[in-house]
C-alpha cells in the first residue's frame, strides 16, 4: 500500500515572527500555528475553538473587542506589549499532513533556538509552554532541542496538574511552567475545563502591575 496515496505533505515555514515586547518578563511557547484556512486573524492562537485568548483575557481582566482580521491581531499585540509577554513557537519549519493542525500531523524540520532567544532577552523570567505531549508538544520539542544542544533536560514536577521546573542559564534561572493545553482537542475534557485553565494561567503571573 502506498502510504502517500492517502496523504499529502507540504513544507511550511512559520508564518509569524517571534513577538518580543519591550523588556519581556514572560515567554509563551506553542508548537506551530493552525492551518491558514482555520485562522480568524493572522497571529498566534487564532484557530476556531482554541481557548488561549479567552483564558488570557480572563486572567488579564480584558475583554477583546475584535475577533477577526488585522484589528484582532493589533489588539492582542497591544495587550501583550502592556504586560511584557512574548510569544513564539517551537517549530520554525515543518511538514504538515493534509492541511491538518493537531501536533501529531506536524513533522518538525527546524526548531526554534529557545536558548538563544532567552539569552538575547535576559529580562524573561518565566517560560510557559502551551502543550506538554512528549516529543510532539511544545515541552517535548523543547526537550528535543536541549538534547540536540547537549544540555541537561530539567526535571518537571506535577503540582495539581501544572508541570513546573527550572532551567539554569548563565544569566538567570528560568521558571518553566506547563498548564493544560487550551486547544479545542481538550475543550471537552473535564480535567481541562476553562475554569481549570484560568486557575493555571493565573498562577503563571502574566499580569504586569
Number of C-alpha atoms within 10 A of each C-alpha: 5 6 7 8 7 8 10 12 15 12 14 16 14 17 14 15 12 15 17 20 18 14 15 23 22 27 24 18 23 22 26 27 23 20 16 14 9 15 17 17 19 18 22 24 20 24 22 12 14 18 20 22 18 15 21 21 16 16 20 17 10 12 11 14 9 14 15 13 14 14 13 18 18 15 14 20 19 12 16 24 17 15 19 21 25 22 22 24 24 25 25 20 19 20 17 21 17 14 18 14 17 19 19 13 16 24 16 20 13 14 17 18 15 18 15 9 15 19 14 10 17 16 16 22 16 23 25 23 26 22 22 20 14 13 14 22 22 26 25 18 24 27 18 18 20 17 12 9 11 9 11 11 15 14 10 14 13 12 8 8 15 17 19 17 16 17 16 11 12 7 11 14 13 18 17 20 25 25 25 21 22 23 18 15 11 17 16 10 10 10 13 18 15 21 11 16 23 21 14 20 22 16 13 20 13 21 17 14 5
